[in-house]
């Protein structure tokens, strides 16, 4: 399972497109808010087989 942390996206603070590895992610305000609450939490990366666009899936809080 591939996950992405806030550190992986350079602590992005504004919604919009960001790069992670070879994928493009579209961060939403609520995604950033989750990271502000739990900076070490991670989102599951949901990949498309046909496009370089990926989506953020389930949030896994830090332990």
C-alpha positions as CSV (number, residue, x, y, z in Angstrom):
1,X,0.0,0.0,0.0
2,X,1.4,3.4,-1.0
3,X,0.8,6.3,1.3
4,X,1.6,10.0,1.3
5,X,2.5,12.2,4.2
6,X,2.3,15.9,4.6
7,X,6.1,16.0,4.4
8,X,5.9,14.2,1.0
9,X,4.1,17.2,-0.4
10,X,6.4,19.8,1.2
11,X,3.8,20.7,3.9
12,X,1.5,22.2,1.3
13,X,-0.7,24.9,2.8
14,X,-3.0,25.7,0.0
15,X,-5.4,23.5,-2.0
16,X,-4.6,22.6,-5.6
17,X,-2.3,20.3,-7.6
18,X,0.9,19.0,-6.1
19,X,3.4,16.4,-7.3
20,X,4.2,13.2,-5.4
21,X,6.7,10.9,-7.1
22,X,5.4,10.5,-10.7
23,X,1.8,11.3,-9.7
24,X,-0.2,14.5,-9.6
25,X,-2.5,15.0,-6.6
26,X,-5.2,17.5,-6.2
27,X,-5.2,18.5,-2.5
28,X,-8.4,19.7,-1.0
29,X,-8.8,22.1,2.0
30,X,-10.1,19.2,4.1
31,X,-7.0,17.1,3.3
32,X,-4.7,19.9,4.5
33,X,-6.9,20.4,7.6
34,X,-6.4,16.7,8.5
35,X,-2.7,17.1,8.3
36,X,-2.7,20.3,10.4
37,X,-4.5,18.3,13.1
38,X,-2.2,15.3,12.7
39,X,1.0,16.3,10.9
40,X,2.4,12.7,11.0
41,X,-0.8,11.1,9.6
42,X,-0.8,9.5,6.1
43,X,-3.3,9.2,3.3
44,X,-3.6,6.0,1.2
45,X,-2.8,6.8,-2.4
46,X,-5.4,5.6,-4.8
47,X,-3.8,5.1,-8.2
48,X,-5.3,5.1,-11.7
49,X,-4.0,2.5,-14.1
50,X,-4.5,4.8,-17.1
51,X,-3.6,8.2,-15.8
52,X,-0.8,9.9,-13.7
53,X,-3.5,11.4,-11.6
54,X,-3.9,9.9,-8.1
55,X,-6.4,10.5,-5.4
56,X,-6.1,10.6,-1.6
57,X,-8.0,7.8,0.0
58,X,-8.4,6.7,3.7
59,X,-6.5,8.8,6.3
60,X,-4.3,6.8,8.7
61,X,-3.6,8.8,11.9
62,X,-0.2,8.7,13.5
63,X,0.4,6.4,16.4
